[in-house]
């Protein structure tokens, strides 16, 4: 956007804000309209305040540059240069905040998250890669200062996993990891391969936010089938000898969740219900997004589960993220949890997509 276009846009916002001020002060607005107008008034007030703050910083930058050019004193030059650097950094921050106000991110971004990882094509090799991804996400959580815990898993006889559900607790987990949803393809020589041939296997990842207000999702007890079983590991080795693990089936949607993290059946049931409510909320949201996408000519990628997310090429130590459209030649570090470069690229892409979508509506 050019400076003149930006100025015109904010002049229009100021004009609309002044109009709303007059209408709200007139007392001639019905209660049904007042709420919508007050909401618009508040949004414009926040935007204009931030815009004016940016203009002030830009003016200070201009003044500092003039002072820097006009002085010959080296000590003053250094002071002006330091001030200019601080102001320029502040301007970058203020503009980023303005973009977040104009193109607000998903409110769920602040939430903790559940990650479901399921083996797809590839048999035992896919099951082993599920374990690799669990380790990768657990290490990434450790780097970010988050807490990760096991919700449920189903292990194979070669110590792989048919499926694994991980809970990661921390501020902003969902916002950074939601783009992991999709099909993850691995290319490598399996441990069971004697001829040294590279095989391709797939794993499906689904990420959904933890809902803070469980009252948001209504579940009727008559819609649930609850089964209890012994928590177990590989080869029939039971974690304990009581039926403490809980599996809940939501019959209307077909969603099944299980929890065997705790030795208490009651606590496992509580945790499983919480996962189920988060799954249902994510399912409903995803359904709404898909309906919106069918009405738009240009689809905005949101990391849906059916999308190809990433390819891990072990022989060439290369990873390609198909959503961010980047390739990195240090797969070994990324598998240890060094995900920042990929996550940052995905977050930046989402931000650009929000701006594109907002400009079309």
C-alpha positions as CSV (number, residue, x, y, z in Angstrom):
1,X,0.0,0.0,0.0
2,X,1.4,3.5,-0.9
3,X,1.6,6.2,1.6
4,X,-1.2,8.2,-0.1
5,X,-3.4,5.2,-0.2
6,X,-2.7,4.4,3.4
7,X,-3.5,8.0,4.4
8,X,-6.7,7.9,2.4
9,X,-7.8,4.7,4.1
10,X,-7.2,6.1,7.6
11,X,-8.9,9.4,6.7
12,X,-12.0,7.3,5.8
13,X,-11.7,5.4,9.1
14,X,-11.5,8.8,11.0
15,X,-14.6,10.0,9.1
16,X,-16.5,6.8,9.9
17,X,-15.4,7.1,13.5
18,X,-16.7,10.6,13.8
19,X,-20.0,9.6,12.2
20,X,-20.4,6.8,14.8
21,X,-19.6,9.2,17.6
22,X,-22.5,11.5,16.5
23,X,-24.9,8.6,16.1
24,X,-24.1,7.0,19.4
25,X,-24.4,10.4,21.2
26,X,-27.7,11.2,19.6
27,X,-29.6,8.6,21.6
28,X,-31.8,7.8,18.5
29,X,-30.5,4.3,18.0
30,X,-32.4,1.1,18.7
31,X,-31.0,-1.4,21.2
32,X,-30.5,-4.0,18.4
33,X,-28.3,-1.6,16.3
34,X,-26.5,0.0,19.3
35,X,-24.4,-3.1,20.1
36,X,-23.1,-3.5,16.5
37,X,-22.3,0.2,16.2
38,X,-20.5,0.2,19.6
39,X,-18.5,-2.8,18.5
40,X,-17.5,-1.0,15.2
41,X,-16.7,2.2,17.2
42,X,-14.4,0.3,19.5
43,X,-12.6,-1.4,16.7
44,X,-12.1,1.9,14.8
45,X,-10.9,3.6,18.0
46,X,-8.2,0.9,18.5
47,X,-7.1,1.2,14.9
48,X,-6.9,5.0,14.9
49,X,-5.0,5.1,18.2
50,X,-2.4,2.7,16.9
51,X,-2.2,4.5,13.5
52,X,-1.5,7.8,15.4
53,X,1.1,6.1,17.5
54,X,2.9,5.0,14.3
55,X,2.7,8.5,12.9
56,X,4.3,9.9,16.1
57,X,7.1,7.4,15.9
58,X,7.7,8.2,12.2
59,X,7.9,11.9,13.0
60,X,10.4,11.2,15.8
61,X,12.5,9.1,13.3
62,X,12.4,12.0,10.8
63,X,13.5,14.5,13.5
64,X,16.3,12.2,14.7
65,X,17.7,11.8,11.2
66,X,17.8,15.6,10.7
67,X,19.6,16.0,14.1
68,X,22.0,13.3,13.1
69,X,22.8,14.9,9.8
70,X,23.2,18.4,11.3
71,X,25.6,17.7,14.1
72,X,29.4,17.3,13.9
73,X,29.8,16.2,17.5
74,X,30.8,12.5,17.5
75,X,29.2,11.8,21.0
76,X,26.0,13.5,19.9
77,X,26.1,11.5,16.6
78,X,26.3,8.3,18.6
79,X,23.4,9.3,20.8
80,X,21.2,10.2,17.9
81,X,22.1,7.0,16.1
82,X,21.2,4.9,19.1
83,X,17.9,6.8,19.5
84,X,17.2,6.3,15.7
85,X,17.9,2.5,16.0
86,X,15.5,2.2,19.0
87,X,12.8,4.2,17.1
88,X,13.1,2.1,14.0
89,X,12.8,-1.1,16.1
90,X,9.7,0.4,17.8
91,X,8.2,1.3,14.4
92,X,8.5,-2.3,13.2
93,X,6.8,-3.5,16.4
94,X,4.0,-0.9,16.1
95,X,3.3,-1.8,12.5
96,X,3.2,-5.5,13.4
97,X,0.7,-4.7,16.1
98,X,-1.4,-2.6,13.6
99,X,-1.5,-5.6,11.2
100,X,-2.8,-7.8,14.0
101,X,-5.5,-5.3,14.7
102,X,-6.5,-5.0,11.1
103,X,-6.2,-8.7,10.3
104,X,-6.8,-10.4,13.7
105,X,-5.5,-13.9,14.1
106,X,-7.6,-16.9,15.2
107,X,-8.7,-16.5,18.9
108,X,-7.8,-20.1,19.5
109,X,-4.1,-19.4,18.8
110,X,-3.5,-18.7,22.5
111,X,-4.7,-22.1,23.6
112,X,-2.8,-25.3,24.5
113,X,-3.2,-28.1,22.0
114,X,-3.7,-31.8,21.4
115,X,-1.7,-33.5,18.7
116,X,-3.0,-36.8,17.2
117,X,-0.5,-38.7,15.1
118,X,-1.6,-41.8,13.2
119,X,0.3,-44.3,11.1
120,X,-0.9,-44.3,7.4
121,X,0.6,-46.2,4.5
122,X,3.8,-48.1,5.1
123,X,3.0,-50.5,7.9
124,X,5.6,-50.9,10.6
125,X,7.8,-48.1,9.1
126,X,4.9,-45.6,9.4
127,X,4.3,-46.8,13.0
128,X,8.0,-46.2,13.8
129,X,7.8,-42.7,12.3
130,X,4.9,-41.9,14.5
131,X,7.3,-42.3,17.4
132,X,9.8,-40.1,15.7
133,X,7.3,-37.3,15.4
134,X,6.2,-37.7,19.0
135,X,9.8,-37.2,20.0
136,X,10.2,-34.2,17.6
137,X,7.1,-32.4,19.0
138,X,8.1,-33.2,22.6
139,X,11.6,-31.8,22.1
140,X,10.1,-28.7,20.5
141,X,7.8,-28.2,23.4
142,X,10.8,-28.5,25.8
143,X,12.6,-25.8,23.8
144,X,9.6,-23.5,24.1
145,X,9.2,-24.0,27.8
146,X,5.9,-25.9,27.4
147,X,4.8,-29.1,29.2
148,X,3.9,-32.2,27.1
149,X,2.1,-35.3,28.4
150,X,0.7,-38.5,26.9
151,X,-3.0,-38.8,26.6
152,X,-3.3,-42.1,24.7
153,X,-1.3,-44.4,22.5
154,X,-1.5,-47.8,20.7
155,X,1.9,-49.5,20.4
156,X,3.1,-52.1,17.9
157,X,5.3,-55.1,18.5
158,X,8.3,-53.3,17.0
159,X,7.9,-50.4,19.4
160,X,6.2,-48.2,16.9
161,X,2.8,-46.7,17.3
162,X,-0.5,-47.1,15.4
163,X,-1.6,-43.8,16.9
164,X,-0.4,-41.4,19.6
165,X,-2.2,-38.5,21.3
166,X,0.0,-35.8,22.9
167,X,-1.2,-32.9,25.0
168,X,1.0,-29.8,25.0
169,X,0.2,-27.2,27.6
170,X,1.4,-23.6,27.2
171,X,0.5,-20.2,25.9
172,X,0.3,-20.0,22.2
173,X,0.8,-23.7,21.5
174,X,-2.1,-24.1,19.0
175,X,-1.1,-20.9,17.1
176,X,2.4,-22.3,16.4
177,X,1.5,-25.9,15.8
178,X,-1.9,-25.9,14.1
179,X,-0.2,-26.0,10.6
180,X,1.3,-29.4,11.4
181,X,-2.1,-30.9,10.5
182,X,-2.0,-32.9,7.4
183,X,-0.2,-35.8,5.8
184,X,3.5,-36.2,6.6
185,X,5.5,-38.3,4.2
186,X,8.7,-40.0,5.2
187,X,11.3,-41.3,2.7
188,X,14.1,-43.5,4.2
189,X,15.5,-47.1,4.4
190,X,13.4,-49.0,7.0
191,X,15.2,-51.0,9.7
192,X,13.7,-54.2,8.3
193,X,14.9,-53.5,4.7
194,X,17.9,-55.7,3.9
195,X,18.5,-54.5,0.3
196,X,18.9,-50.9,1.3
197,X,16.0,-49.6,-0.7
198,X,14.3,-46.3,0.2
199,X,10.6,-46.7,1.1
200,X,7.9,-44.0,1.3
201,X,5.5,-44.1,4.2
202,X,2.9,-41.7,5.5
203,X,1.7,-40.4,8.9
204,X,-1.4,-38.2,9.5
205,X,-1.2,-35.4,12.0
206,X,-4.2,-33.6,13.5
207,X,-3.8,-30.6,15.8
208,X,-6.8,-29.1,17.7
209,X,-6.9,-26.5,20.5
210,X,-7.9,-27.2,24.0
211,X,-11.1,-25.4,24.8
212,X,-11.0,-23.5,28.1
213,X,-14.8,-23.2,28.5
214,X,-16.1,-26.7,28.3
215,X,-19.6,-25.4,28.4
216,X,-19.1,-24.2,24.8
217,X,-19.7,-27.8,23.7
218,X,-22.9,-29.5,24.8
219,X,-22.7,-33.3,25.0
220,X,-25.7,-35.5,25.9
221,X,-24.8,-38.6,28.0
222,X,-27.1,-40.6,25.8
223,X,-24.8,-39.9,22.8
224,X,-21.8,-41.5,24.6
225,X,-20.6,-45.0,24.8
226,X,-18.0,-45.4,27.5
227,X,-15.7,-48.5,27.7
228,X,-13.0,-49.3,30.2
229,X,-10.0,-51.4,29.6
230,X,-6.6,-52.2,31.0
231,X,-3.9,-49.7,30.1
232,X,-1.3,-51.6,28.1
233,X,2.0,-51.3,26.2
234,X,3.7,-53.4,23.6
235,X,3.4,-57.2,23.6
236,X,0.5,-57.2,26.1
237,X,2.5,-55.7,28.9
238,X,0.0,-54.0,31.1
239,X,0.8,-50.7,32.8
240,X,-1.5,-51.9,35.7
241,X,-3.8,-54.8,36.4
242,X,-7.0,-52.7,36.8
243,X,-9.3,-51.4,34.1
244,X,-8.3,-47.8,34.5
245,X,-8.1,-46.8,30.9
246,X,-11.2,-45.2,29.3
247,X,-12.5,-45.1,25.8
248,X,-15.4,-42.7,24.9
249,X,-17.3,-42.9,21.6
250,X,-19.4,-40.0,20.5
251,X,-22.0,-41.9,18.5
252,X,-23.5,-39.0,16.4
253,X,-20.1,-37.9,15.1
254,X,-18.2,-41.2,15.3
255,X,-15.4,-39.5,17.1
256,X,-13.5,-41.9,19.5
257,X,-11.1,-40.7,22.2
258,X,-9.2,-42.7,24.8
259,X,-7.1,-41.9,27.8
260,X,-4.7,-44.2,29.8
261,X,-2.4,-41.6,31.2
262,X,-3.6,-41.9,34.8
263,X,-4.0,-44.9,37.1
264,X,-7.4,-43.5,38.2
265,X,-10.3,-44.5,35.9
266,X,-12.2,-41.4,37.1
267,X,-9.4,-39.0,36.1
268,X,-8.9,-40.7,32.8
269,X,-12.6,-40.3,32.1
270,X,-12.4,-36.6,32.9
271,X,-9.4,-36.2,30.6
272,X,-11.0,-38.1,27.8
273,X,-14.2,-36.0,28.0
274,X,-12.1,-32.9,27.8
275,X,-10.3,-34.2,24.7
276,X,-13.7,-35.2,23.2
277,X,-15.1,-31.7,23.7
278,X,-12.0,-30.1,22.1
279,X,-12.2,-32.6,19.2
280,X,-15.9,-31.7,18.6
281,X,-15.2,-28.0,18.8
282,X,-12.4,-28.4,16.2
283,X,-14.6,-30.6,14.0
284,X,-17.4,-28.0,14.0
285,X,-15.0,-25.2,13.2
286,X,-13.3,-27.2,10.4
287,X,-16.7,-28.0,9.0
288,X,-17.6,-24.3,9.0
289,X,-14.3,-23.4,7.3
290,X,-14.8,-26.0,4.6
291,X,-18.3,-24.6,3.9
292,X,-16.8,-21.1,3.6
293,X,-14.1,-22.3,1.2
294,X,-16.6,-23.8,-1.2
295,X,-18.1,-20.3,-1.5
296,X,-14.8,-18.7,-2.4
297,X,-13.1,-19.0,-5.8
298,X,-9.7,-18.7,-4.3
299,X,-9.2,-21.1,-1.3
300,X,-7.1,-19.9,1.6
301,X,-5.0,-22.8,2.9
302,X,-5.5,-23.5,6.6
303,X,-3.6,-26.7,7.0
304,X,-6.7,-29.0,6.8
305,X,-6.1,-32.7,7.6
306,X,-6.4,-33.8,3.9
307,X,-3.6,-31.5,2.8
308,X,0.0,-32.7,2.2
309,X,1.9,-31.0,4.9
310,X,5.6,-32.1,4.7
311,X,8.1,-34.6,3.2
312,X,11.0,-35.9,5.3
313,X,13.8,-37.3,3.1
314,X,16.4,-39.0,5.3
315,X,18.9,-40.2,2.7
316,X,19.4,-36.5,1.6
317,X,18.9,-35.0,5.1
318,X,16.2,-32.8,3.5
319,X,12.8,-31.7,4.7
320,X,10.3,-29.9,2.5
321,X,7.2,-28.1,3.9
322,X,4.6,-28.0,1.1
323,X,2.4,-25.3,2.8
324,X,5.2,-22.8,3.4
325,X,7.0,-23.9,0.2
326,X,10.4,-24.1,1.8
327,X,13.1,-26.8,1.8
328,X,15.8,-27.1,4.5
329,X,18.8,-29.4,4.3
330,X,19.2,-30.2,8.0
331,X,16.5,-32.8,8.7
332,X,18.7,-34.3,11.5
333,X,18.4,-31.1,13.6
334,X,14.7,-30.7,12.9
335,X,13.9,-34.2,14.1
336,X,15.5,-33.2,17.4
337,X,12.9,-30.4,17.8
338,X,14.5,-27.5,16.0
339,X,11.3,-26.5,14.3
340,X,11.5,-22.7,14.6
341,X,12.4,-22.0,11.0
342,X,9.5,-24.0,9.6
343,X,7.0,-22.8,12.2
344,X,8.0,-19.1,11.6
345,X,7.5,-19.6,7.8
346,X,4.0,-21.1,8.4
347,X,3.0,-18.4,10.8
348,X,4.1,-15.7,8.2
349,X,2.2,-17.5,5.5
350,X,-1.0,-17.5,7.6
351,X,-0.6,-13.8,8.2
352,X,-0.3,-13.1,4.5
353,X,-3.3,-15.3,3.8
354,X,-5.3,-13.4,6.3
355,X,-4.4,-10.1,4.6
356,X,-5.3,-11.5,1.2
357,X,-8.6,-12.8,2.4
358,X,-9.5,-9.6,4.2
359,X,-8.7,-7.6,1.0
360,X,-11.2,-9.8,-1.0
361,X,-14.0,-9.2,1.4
